[in-house]
Amino acid sequence: MLRQAREQKGRLLKDRDALEARTAQWIDLEKKRNQEGEKPGEEAVAEPDIKVTDHKYITVLHSVHSARLGLREQEDRSTKAVDDLGAVLEDKKAKVSECRDALR
């Protein structure tokens, strides 16, 4: 269970990194487009593009946020599993001590 949680956390981290890289590329591309400037006749055409790109940015941002929430939840579950397994280990150690003392 812990191994699966770690594997899922690794996959989510890779997904998050990929989304962040795509977002950074998109932002750079938008900056280049804005630096090139617009001709007077392009203003009407450029505005719908901005709305589409804003929508894309918000969608990517939502995906990154969802991935972060998923990672946080997975981390919480992993921590709980570690604590539970630690408690089981302590119980078993106590039983071993009792058995050892009983045999002496």
MOPAC internal coordinates of N, CA, C and O (Angstrom, degrees):
PM7 1SCF
backbone

  N    0.0000 0     0.00 0     0.00 0    0    0    0
  C    1.4469 1     0.00 0     0.00 0    1    0    0
  C    1.5302 1   110.22 1     0.00 0    2    1    0
  O    1.2310 1   120.83 1   136.12 1    3    2    1
  N    1.3277 1   116.02 1   -43.88 1    3    2    1
  C    1.4582 1   120.33 1   179.90 1    5    3    2
  C    1.5207 1   110.28 1   -66.54 1    6    5    3
  O    1.2310 1   120.34 1   140.78 1    7    6    5
  N    1.3362 1   116.95 1   -39.22 1    7    6    5
  C    1.4626 1   121.09 1   179.15 1    9    7    6
  C    1.5253 1   110.24 1   -63.02 1   10    9    7
  O    1.2310 1   121.02 1   137.37 1   11   10    9
  N    1.3401 1   115.66 1   -42.63 1   11   10    9
  C    1.4641 1   119.65 1   178.87 1   13   11   10
  C    1.5241 1   110.77 1   -63.61 1   14   13   11
  O    1.2310 1   120.88 1   140.36 1   15   14   13
  N    1.3228 1   115.91 1   -39.64 1   15   14   13
  C    1.4640 1   119.61 1   178.99 1   17   15   14
  C    1.5203 1   110.49 1   -63.54 1   18   17   15
  O    1.2310 1   120.57 1   138.32 1   19   18   17
  N    1.3192 1   116.52 1   -41.68 1   19   18   17
  C    1.4733 1   119.81 1   178.89 1   21   19   18
  C    1.5203 1   110.86 1   -65.64 1   22   21   19
  O    1.2310 1   120.42 1   139.82 1   23   22   21
  N    1.3408 1   116.80 1   -40.18 1   23   22   21
  C    1.4645 1   120.06 1   178.90 1   25   23   22
  C    1.5238 1   110.51 1   -64.25 1   26   25   23
  O    1.2310 1   120.80 1   137.06 1   27   26   25
  N    1.3354 1   116.07 1   -42.94 1   27   26   25
  C    1.4594 1   119.18 1   179.55 1   29   27   26
  C    1.5265 1   110.17 1   -65.54 1   30   29   27
  O    1.2310 1   120.37 1   140.40 1   31   30   29
  N    1.3192 1   116.89 1   -39.60 1   31   30   29
  C    1.4628 1   120.35 1   178.23 1   33   31   30
  C    1.5214 1   109.92 1   -61.95 1   34   33   31
  O    1.2310 1   120.38 1   138.25 1   35   34   33
  N    1.3304 1   116.88 1   -41.75 1   35   34   33
  C    1.4631 1   120.80 1   177.94 1   37   35   34
  C    1.5202 1   111.76 1   -61.46 1   38   37   35
  O    1.2310 1   120.70 1   135.82 1   39   38   37
  N    1.3319 1   116.27 1   -44.18 1   39   38   37
  C    1.4732 1   119.97 1   178.79 1   41   39   38
  C    1.5245 1   110.77 1   -63.16 1   42   41   39
  O    1.2310 1   120.50 1   137.28 1   43   42   41
  N    1.3287 1   116.66 1   -42.72 1   43   42   41
  C    1.4615 1   119.77 1   179.89 1   45   43   42
  C    1.5260 1   111.42 1   -65.26 1   46   45   43
  O    1.2310 1   120.37 1   141.88 1   47   46   45
  N    1.3314 1   116.91 1   -38.12 1   47   46   45
  C    1.4626 1   119.73 1   177.04 1   49   47   46
  C    1.5201 1   110.91 1   -63.83 1   50   49   47
  O    1.2310 1   120.42 1   138.50 1   51   50   49
  N    1.3415 1   116.80 1   -41.50 1   51   50   49
  C    1.4693 1   119.89 1   178.00 1   53   51   50
  C    1.5190 1   110.68 1   -63.77 1   54   53   51
  O    1.2310 1   120.49 1   137.82 1   55   54   53
  N    1.3370 1   116.67 1   -42.18 1   55   54   53
  C    1.4640 1   120.42 1   178.32 1   57   55   54
  C    1.5253 1   110.79 1   -61.69 1   58   57   55
  O    1.2310 1   121.11 1   136.77 1   59   58   57
  N    1.3303 1   115.48 1   -43.23 1   59   58   57
  C    1.4602 1   119.43 1   179.72 1   61   59   58
  C    1.5239 1   110.78 1   -62.47 1   62   61   59
  O    1.2310 1   120.60 1   134.90 1   63   62   61
  N    1.3381 1   116.46 1   -45.10 1   63   62   61
  C    1.4623 1   120.11 1   178.97 1   65   63   62
  C    1.5193 1   111.45 1   -61.16 1   66   65   63
  O    1.2310 1   120.58 1   139.20 1   67   66   65
  N    1.3263 1   116.49 1   -40.80 1   67   66   65
  C    1.4657 1   120.04 1   179.11 1   69   67   66
  C    1.5290 1   110.49 1   -64.26 1   70   69   67
  O    1.2310 1   120.49 1   137.46 1   71   70   69
  N    1.3299 1   116.66 1   -42.54 1   71   70   69
  C    1.4668 1   119.93 1   178.56 1   73   71   70
  C    1.5241 1   111.48 1   -65.05 1   74   73   71
  O    1.2310 1   120.48 1   140.14 1   75   74   73
  N    1.3322 1   116.69 1   -39.86 1   75   74   73
  C    1.4570 1   119.52 1   178.17 1   77   75   74
  C    1.5257 1   110.70 1   -64.72 1   78   77   75
  O    1.2310 1   120.39 1   141.01 1   79   78   77
  N    1.3355 1   116.86 1   -38.99 1   79   78   77
  C    1.4671 1   120.17 1   178.30 1   81   79   78
  C    1.5265 1   110.32 1   -65.15 1   82   81   79
  O    1.2310 1   120.46 1   135.92 1   83   82   81
  N    1.3326 1   116.73 1   -44.08 1   83   82   81
  C    1.4678 1   120.06 1   178.42 1   85   83   82
  C    1.5225 1   110.98 1   -62.58 1   86   85   83
  O    1.2310 1   120.70 1   140.51 1   87   86   85
  N    1.3274 1   116.26 1   -39.49 1   87   86   85
  C    1.4605 1   120.29 1   179.03 1   89   87   86
  C    1.5252 1   110.58 1   -65.00 1   90   89   87
  O    1.2310 1   120.48 1   137.39 1   91   90   89
  N    1.3339 1   116.69 1   -42.61 1   91   90   89
  C    1.4657 1   120.45 1   178.50 1   93   91   90
  C    1.5287 1   110.68 1   -62.95 1   94   93   91
  O    1.2310 1   120.06 1   137.92 1   95   94   93
  N    1.3262 1   117.48 1   -42.08 1   95   94   93
  C    1.4648 1   120.66 1   177.35 1   97   95   94
  C    1.5207 1   110.24 1   -62.29 1   98   97   95
  O    1.2310 1   120.59 1   136.89 1   99   98   97
  N    1.3028 1   116.48 1   -43.11 1   99   98   97
  C    1.4583 1   120.74 1  -179.48 1  101   99   98
  C    1.5285 1   110.37 1   -63.00 1  102  101   99
  O    1.2310 1   120.43 1   137.01 1  103  102  101
  N    1.3331 1   116.78 1   -42.99 1  103  102  101
  C    1.4630 1   120.41 1   179.61 1  105  103  102
  C    1.5227 1   110.23 1   -63.39 1  106  105  103
  O    1.2310 1   120.08 1   136.53 1  107  106  105
  N    1.3301 1   117.46 1   -43.47 1  107  106  105
  C    1.4654 1   120.91 1   177.41 1  109  107  106
  C    1.5211 1   111.01 1   -60.38 1  110  109  107
  O    1.2310 1   120.40 1   136.83 1  111  110  109
  N    1.3100 1   116.83 1   -43.17 1  111  110  109
  C    1.4618 1   121.01 1   179.23 1  113  111  110
  C    1.5265 1   110.94 1   -62.30 1  114  113  111
  O    1.2310 1   120.60 1   137.75 1  115  114  113
  N    1.3187 1   116.46 1   -42.25 1  115  114  113
  C    1.4658 1   120.19 1   178.61 1  117  115  114
  C    1.5233 1   111.03 1   -65.20 1  118  117  115
  O    1.2310 1   120.30 1   140.66 1  119  118  117
  N    1.3281 1   117.03 1   -39.34 1  119  118  117
  C    1.4666 1   119.70 1   178.05 1  121  119  118
  C    1.5222 1   110.37 1   -62.86 1  122  121  119
  O    1.2310 1   120.35 1   137.85 1  123  122  121
  N    1.3369 1   116.93 1   -42.15 1  123  122  121
  C    1.4630 1   120.32 1   178.46 1  125  123  122
  C    1.5177 1   110.64 1   -62.57 1  126  125  123
  O    1.2310 1   120.55 1   137.47 1  127  126  125
  N    1.3198 1   116.56 1   -42.53 1  127  126  125
  C    1.4667 1   120.17 1   179.32 1  129  127  126
  C    1.5223 1   110.83 1   -61.94 1  130  129  127
  O    1.2310 1   120.79 1   138.38 1  131  130  129
  N    1.3223 1   116.09 1   -41.62 1  131  130  129
  C    1.4626 1   119.98 1  -178.99 1  133  131  130
  C    1.5261 1   111.37 1   -71.09 1  134  133  131
  O    1.2310 1   119.50 1   147.13 1  135  134  133
  N    1.3212 1   118.56 1   -32.87 1  135  134  133
  C    1.4589 1   121.96 1   179.16 1  137  135  134
  C    1.5202 1   111.72 1   -71.25 1  138  137  135
  O    1.2310 1   120.21 1   149.58 1  139  138  137
  N    1.3151 1   117.21 1   -30.42 1  139  138  137
  C    1.4593 1   120.39 1   179.44 1  141  139  138
  C    1.5163 1   111.06 1   -65.79 1  142  141  139
  O    1.2310 1   120.27 1   155.65 1  143  142  141
  N    1.2927 1   117.09 1   -24.35 1  143  142  141
  C    1.4581 1   121.20 1   178.00 1  145  143  142
  C    1.5118 1   111.83 1    84.17 1  146  145  143
  O    1.2310 1   121.82 1   -14.61 1  147  146  145
  N    1.3081 1   114.12 1   165.39 1  147  146  145
  C    1.4565 1   120.29 1  -179.17 1  149  147  146
  C    1.5236 1   109.47 1  -118.98 1  150  149  147
  O    1.2310 1   120.97 1   -33.36 1  151  150  149
  N    1.2885 1   115.74 1   146.64 1  151  150  149
  C    1.4603 1   121.12 1   173.61 1  153  151  150
  C    1.5227 1   107.46 1   -83.99 1  154  153  151
  O    1.2310 1   120.00 1   -22.87 1  155  154  153
  N    1.3334 1   117.61 1   157.13 1  155  154  153
  C    1.4719 1   119.12 1  -177.67 1  157  155  154
  C    1.5226 1   114.07 1   -55.99 1  158  157  155
  O    1.2310 1   119.30 1   145.44 1  159  158  157
  N    1.3045 1   118.94 1   -34.56 1  159  158  157
  C    1.4595 1   120.89 1  -178.80 1  161  159  158
  C    1.5142 1   113.79 1   -77.89 1  162  161  159
  O    1.2310 1   119.80 1   169.25 1  163  162  161
  N    1.3133 1   117.98 1   -10.75 1  163  162  161
  C    1.4683 1   121.11 1  -175.95 1  165  163  162
  C    1.5224 1   113.56 1   -91.13 1  166  165  163
  O    1.2310 1   119.92 1   173.87 1  167  166  165
  N    1.2935 1   117.75 1    -6.13 1  167  166  165
  C    1.4632 1   119.63 1  -175.60 1  169  167  166
  C    1.5197 1   112.11 1   -59.88 1  170  169  167
  O    1.2310 1   119.86 1   137.22 1  171  170  169
  N    1.3015 1   117.87 1   -42.78 1  171  170  169
  C    1.4646 1   120.77 1  -179.11 1  173  171  170
  C    1.5217 1   111.04 1   -67.41 1  174  173  171
  O    1.2310 1   120.16 1   146.60 1  175  174  173
  N    1.3209 1   117.30 1   -33.40 1  175  174  173
  C    1.4584 1   121.51 1  -179.69 1  177  175  174
  C    1.5254 1   110.26 1   -78.11 1  178  177  175
  O    1.2310 1   120.18 1   144.45 1  179  178  177
  N    1.3197 1   117.27 1   -35.55 1  179  178  177
  C    1.4623 1   121.07 1  -174.33 1  181  179  178
  C    1.5242 1   111.96 1   -71.46 1  182  181  179
  O    1.2310 1   119.38 1   146.97 1  183  182  181
  N    1.2978 1   118.78 1   -33.03 1  183  182  181
  C    1.4553 1   120.50 1  -176.01 1  185  183  182
  C    1.5210 1   113.33 1   -62.21 1  186  185  183
  O    1.2310 1   118.19 1   134.33 1  187  186  185
  N    1.3381 1   121.05 1   -45.67 1  187  186  185
  C    1.4650 1   119.20 1   176.08 1  189  187  186
  C    1.5311 1   112.17 1   -61.89 1  190  189  187
  O    1.2310 1   119.84 1   146.80 1  191  190  189
  N    1.3363 1   117.91 1   -33.20 1  191  190  189
  C    1.4616 1   120.43 1   177.30 1  193  191  190
  C    1.5202 1   110.72 1   -62.16 1  194  193  191
  O    1.2310 1   120.89 1   140.62 1  195  194  193
  N    1.3179 1   115.90 1   -39.38 1  195  194  193
  C    1.4590 1   119.83 1  -179.98 1  197  195  194
  C    1.5251 1   109.58 1   -64.23 1  198  197  195
  O    1.2310 1   120.01 1   137.95 1  199  198  197
  N    1.3217 1   117.58 1   -42.05 1  199  198  197
  C    1.4636 1   120.11 1   179.05 1  201  199  198
  C    1.5250 1   110.72 1   -62.99 1  202  201  199
  O    1.2310 1   120.48 1   139.23 1  203  202  201
  N    1.3201 1   116.69 1   -40.77 1  203  202  201
  C    1.4629 1   119.93 1   179.10 1  205  203  202
  C    1.5190 1   109.76 1   -65.36 1  206  205  203
  O    1.2310 1   120.02 1   135.87 1  207  206  205
  N    1.3183 1   117.57 1   -44.13 1  207  206  205
  C    1.4605 1   119.62 1  -178.12 1  209  207  206
  C    1.5235 1   110.73 1   -69.32 1  210  209  207
  O    1.2310 1   119.92 1   144.89 1  211  210  209
  N    1.3333 1   117.75 1   -35.11 1  211  210  209
  C    1.4582 1   119.69 1   175.10 1  213  211  210
  C    1.5243 1   109.95 1   -61.62 1  214  213  211
  O    1.2310 1   120.99 1   138.46 1  215  214  213
  N    1.3142 1   115.72 1   -41.54 1  215  214  213
  C    1.4656 1   120.10 1   178.22 1  217  215  214
  C    1.5314 1   110.23 1   -62.39 1  218  217  215
  O    1.2310 1   120.67 1   136.69 1  219  218  217
  N    1.3227 1   116.33 1   -43.31 1  219  218  217
  C    1.4671 1   119.69 1   178.72 1  221  219  218
  C    1.5209 1   110.32 1   -62.30 1  222  221  219
  O    1.2310 1   120.68 1   136.35 1  223  222  221
  N    1.3187 1   116.31 1   -43.65 1  223  222  221
  C    1.4604 1   120.44 1  -179.91 1  225  223  222
  C    1.5236 1   110.65 1   -61.19 1  226  225  223
  O    1.2310 1   120.45 1   134.89 1  227  226  225
  N    1.3121 1   116.75 1   -45.11 1  227  226  225
  C    1.4623 1   120.54 1   179.68 1  229  227  226
  C    1.5226 1   110.49 1   -63.64 1  230  229  227
  O    1.2310 1   120.40 1   140.91 1  231  230  229
  N    1.3230 1   116.84 1   -39.09 1  231  230  229
  C    1.4619 1   120.59 1   178.53 1  233  231  230
  C    1.5257 1   110.79 1   -63.39 1  234  233  231
  O    1.2310 1   120.64 1   134.83 1  235  234  233
  N    1.3261 1   116.38 1   -45.17 1  235  234  233
  C    1.4682 1   120.25 1   179.20 1  237  235  234
  C    1.5217 1   109.97 1   -65.40 1  238  237  235
  O    1.2310 1   120.48 1   137.91 1  239  238  237
  N    1.3153 1   116.68 1   -42.09 1  239  238  237
  C    1.4561 1   120.71 1   178.84 1  241  239  238
  C    1.5265 1   110.75 1   -60.87 1  242  241  239
  O    1.2310 1   120.40 1   139.18 1  243  242  241
  N    1.3275 1   116.84 1   -40.82 1  243  242  241
  C    1.4659 1   121.20 1   177.06 1  245  243  242
  C    1.5319 1   110.46 1   -63.12 1  246  245  243
  O    1.2310 1   120.63 1   139.51 1  247  246  245
  N    1.3276 1   116.39 1   -40.49 1  247  246  245
  C    1.4670 1   120.10 1   179.23 1  249  247  246
  C    1.5232 1   110.83 1   -63.56 1  250  249  247
  O    1.2310 1   120.69 1   137.12 1  251  250  249
  N    1.3244 1   116.29 1   -42.88 1  251  250  249
  C    1.4655 1   120.30 1   178.45 1  253  251  250
  C    1.5249 1   109.80 1   -62.95 1  254  253  251
  O    1.2310 1   120.67 1   136.31 1  255  254  253
  N    1.3214 1   116.32 1   -43.69 1  255  254  253
  C    1.4615 1   120.42 1   179.39 1  257  255  254
  C    1.5289 1   110.83 1   -61.58 1  258  257  255
  O    1.2310 1   120.53 1   136.51 1  259  258  257
  N    1.3276 1   116.59 1   -43.49 1  259  258  257
  C    1.4696 1   120.62 1   178.55 1  261  259  258
  C    1.5210 1   110.96 1   -62.29 1  262  261  259
  O    1.2310 1   120.65 1   139.08 1  263  262  261
  N    1.3262 1   116.36 1   -40.92 1  263  262  261
  C    1.4663 1   120.04 1   178.87 1  265  263  262
  C    1.5238 1   110.55 1   -64.14 1  266  265  263
  O    1.2310 1   120.42 1   138.85 1  267  266  265
  N    1.3223 1   116.81 1   -41.15 1  267  266  265
  C    1.4647 1   120.04 1   178.64 1  269  267  266
  C    1.5233 1   111.13 1   -63.82 1  270  269  267
  O    1.2310 1   120.38 1   138.24 1  271  270  269
  N    1.3296 1   116.89 1   -41.76 1  271  270  269
  C    1.4621 1   119.86 1   177.46 1  273  271  270
  C    1.5231 1   110.67 1   -63.32 1  274  273  271
  O    1.2310 1   120.84 1   138.49 1  275  274  273
  N    1.3278 1   115.99 1   -41.51 1  275  274  273
  C    1.4629 1   120.14 1   177.60 1  277  275  274
  C    1.5166 1   111.59 1   -61.19 1  278  277  275
  O    1.2310 1   120.68 1   138.15 1  279  278  277
  N    1.3266 1   116.30 1   -41.85 1  279  278  277
  C    1.4634 1   120.40 1   177.89 1  281  279  278
  C    1.5231 1   111.18 1   -63.95 1  282  281  279
  O    1.2310 1   120.66 1   138.13 1  283  282  281
  N    1.3201 1   116.34 1   -41.87 1  283  282  281
  C    1.4609 1   119.72 1  -179.90 1  285  283  282
  C    1.5307 1   110.28 1   -63.81 1  286  285  283
  O    1.2310 1   120.24 1   135.96 1  287  286  285
  N    1.3353 1   117.14 1   -44.04 1  287  286  285
  C    1.4642 1   120.68 1   178.43 1  289  287  286
  C    1.5221 1   110.68 1   -63.31 1  290  289  287
  O    1.2310 1   120.41 1   137.84 1  291  290  289
  N    1.3307 1   116.81 1   -42.16 1  291  290  289
  C    1.4622 1   120.93 1   179.33 1  293  291  290
  C    1.5261 1   110.17 1   -63.84 1  294  293  291
  O    1.2310 1   120.49 1   139.82 1  295  294  293
  N    1.3174 1   116.66 1   -40.18 1  295  294  293
  C    1.4576 1   120.27 1   178.41 1  297  295  294
  C    1.5249 1   110.62 1   -63.66 1  298  297  295
  O    1.2310 1   120.26 1   138.72 1  299  298  297
  N    1.3266 1   117.10 1   -41.28 1  299  298  297
  C    1.4659 1   120.79 1   177.72 1  301  299  298
  C    1.5268 1   111.08 1   -62.52 1  302  301  299
  O    1.2310 1   120.62 1   136.07 1  303  302  301
  N    1.3447 1   116.42 1   -43.93 1  303  302  301
  C    1.4668 1   119.83 1   178.45 1  305  303  302
  C    1.5274 1   110.60 1   -64.16 1  306  305  303
  O    1.2310 1   120.37 1   140.21 1  307  306  305
  N    1.3137 1   116.90 1   -39.79 1  307  306  305
  C    1.4669 1   120.62 1   179.78 1  309  307  306
  C    1.5245 1   110.45 1   -65.05 1  310  309  307
  O    1.2310 1   120.68 1   137.16 1  311  310  309
  N    1.3149 1   116.31 1   -42.84 1  311  310  309
  C    1.4619 1   120.44 1   179.13 1  313  311  310
  C    1.5235 1   110.45 1   -62.35 1  314  313  311
  O    1.2310 1   120.59 1   137.70 1  315  314  313
  N    1.3259 1   116.48 1   -42.30 1  315  314  313
  C    1.4684 1   120.49 1   178.25 1  317  315  314
  C    1.5259 1   110.45 1   -63.26 1  318  317  315
  O    1.2310 1   120.36 1   138.27 1  319  318  317
  N    1.3388 1   116.91 1   -41.73 1  319  318  317
  C    1.4658 1   120.48 1   179.28 1  321  319  318
  C    1.5225 1   110.26 1   -63.69 1  322  321  319
  O    1.2310 1   120.14 1   138.82 1  323  322  321
  N    1.3318 1   117.34 1   -41.18 1  323  322  321
  C    1.4669 1   121.00 1   178.44 1  325  323  322
  C    1.5194 1   109.99 1   -62.81 1  326  325  323
  O    1.2310 1   120.32 1   135.90 1  327  326  325
  N    1.3282 1   117.00 1   -44.10 1  327  326  325
  C    1.4645 1   120.29 1   178.99 1  329  327  326
  C    1.5277 1   111.21 1   -62.58 1  330  329  327
  O    1.2310 1   120.46 1   136.93 1  331  330  329
  N    1.3293 1   116.73 1   -43.07 1  331  330  329
  C    1.4660 1   120.80 1   178.86 1  333  331  330
  C    1.5252 1   111.03 1   -62.78 1  334  333  331
  O    1.2310 1   120.71 1   134.86 1  335  334  333
  N    1.3234 1   116.25 1   -45.14 1  335  334  333
  C    1.4622 1   119.75 1   179.58 1  337  335  334
  C    1.5264 1   111.34 1   -66.70 1  338  337  335
  O    1.2310 1   120.32 1   145.58 1  339  338  337
  N    1.3254 1   116.99 1   -34.42 1  339  338  337
  C    1.4624 1   120.53 1   175.92 1  341  339  338
  C    1.5199 1   111.18 1   -64.24 1  342  341  339
  O    1.2310 1   120.48 1   139.74 1  343  342  341
  N    1.3399 1   116.69 1   -40.26 1  343  342  341
  C    1.4638 1   120.75 1   178.46 1  345  343  342
  C    1.5268 1   110.39 1   -65.19 1  346  345  343
  O    1.2310 1   120.15 1   138.83 1  347  346  345
  N    1.3268 1   117.31 1   -41.17 1  347  346  345
  C    1.4687 1   121.16 1   177.77 1  349  347  346
  C    1.5249 1   109.71 1   -62.55 1  350  349  347
  O    1.2310 1   120.44 1   137.88 1  351  350  349
  N    1.3197 1   116.76 1   -42.12 1  351  350  349
  C    1.4644 1   121.03 1   179.29 1  353  351  350
  C    1.5251 1   110.88 1   -62.00 1  354  353  351
  O    1.2310 1   120.36 1   136.76 1  355  354  353
  N    1.3236 1   116.91 1   -43.24 1  355  354  353
  C    1.4632 1   120.44 1   178.73 1  357  355  354
  C    1.5274 1   110.94 1   -63.11 1  358  357  355
  O    1.2310 1   120.04 1   140.26 1  359  358  357
  N    1.3389 1   117.53 1   -39.74 1  359  358  357
  C    1.4653 1   121.16 1   176.97 1  361  359  358
  C    1.5250 1   110.59 1   -61.41 1  362  361  359
  O    1.2310 1   120.86 1   136.19 1  363  362  361
  N    1.3198 1   115.96 1   -43.81 1  363  362  361
  C    1.4669 1   119.96 1  -179.53 1  365  363  362
  C    1.5245 1   110.83 1   -66.16 1  366  365  363
  O    1.2310 1   120.21 1   141.54 1  367  366  365
  N    1.3267 1   117.20 1   -38.46 1  367  366  365
  C    1.4666 1   120.30 1   176.99 1  369  367  366
  C    1.5257 1   110.44 1   -62.81 1  370  369  367
  O    1.2310 1   120.64 1   140.23 1  371  370  369
  N    1.3398 1   116.37 1   -39.77 1  371  370  369
  C    1.4636 1   120.17 1   178.62 1  373  371  370
  C    1.5272 1   110.36 1   -64.58 1  374  373  371
  O    1.2310 1   119.91 1   139.25 1  375  374  373
  N    1.3272 1   117.78 1   -40.75 1  375  374  373
  C    1.4640 1   121.29 1   178.11 1  377  375  374
  C    1.5206 1   110.84 1   -64.69 1  378  377  375
  O    1.2310 1   120.40 1   140.21 1  379  378  377
  N    1.3288 1   116.83 1   -39.79 1  379  378  377
  C    1.4686 1   120.54 1   177.96 1  381  379  378
  C    1.5213 1   109.62 1   -61.83 1  382  381  379
  O    1.2310 1   120.28 1   137.15 1  383  382  381
  N    1.3255 1   117.07 1   -42.85 1  383  382  381
  C    1.4655 1   120.87 1   178.91 1  385  383  382
  C    1.5237 1   110.75 1   -62.06 1  386  385  383
  O    1.2310 1   120.81 1   136.81 1  387  386  385
  N    1.3309 1   116.05 1   -43.19 1  387  386  385
  C    1.4616 1   119.86 1   179.30 1  389  387  386
  C    1.5246 1   110.94 1   -62.23 1  390  389  387
  O    1.2310 1   120.62 1   135.42 1  391  390  389
  N    1.3318 1   116.43 1   -44.58 1  391  390  389
  C    1.4656 1   120.33 1  -179.89 1  393  391  390
  C    1.5275 1   110.53 1   -63.82 1  394  393  391
  O    1.2310 1   120.54 1   137.04 1  395  394  393
  N    1.3261 1   116.58 1   -42.96 1  395  394  393
  C    1.4615 1   120.98 1  -179.78 1  397  395  394
  C    1.5294 1   110.11 1   -62.66 1  398  397  395
  O    1.2310 1   120.70 1   136.38 1  399  398  397
  N    1.3418 1   116.26 1   -43.62 1  399  398  397
  C    1.4608 1   120.21 1   179.47 1  401  399  398
  C    1.5274 1   111.10 1   -66.89 1  402  401  399
  O    1.2310 1   120.05 1   144.61 1  403  402  401
  N    1.3302 1   117.51 1   -35.39 1  403  402  401
  C    1.4609 1   121.28 1   179.98 1  405  403  402
  C    1.5262 1   111.07 1   -68.41 1  406  405  403
  O    1.2310 1   119.96 1   147.86 1  407  406  405
  N    1.3161 1   117.68 1   -32.14 1  407  406  405
  C    1.4595 1   121.24 1  -179.20 1  409  407  406
  C    1.5287 1   112.62 1   -80.79 1  410  409  407
  O    1.2310 1   119.34 1   165.19 1  411  410  409
  N    1.2871 1   118.86 1   -14.81 1  411  410  409
  C    1.4721 1   121.50 1   179.97 1  413  411  410
  C    1.4776 1   112.59 1   -82.06 1  414  413  411
  O    1.2310 1   120.10 1   180.00 1  415  414  413

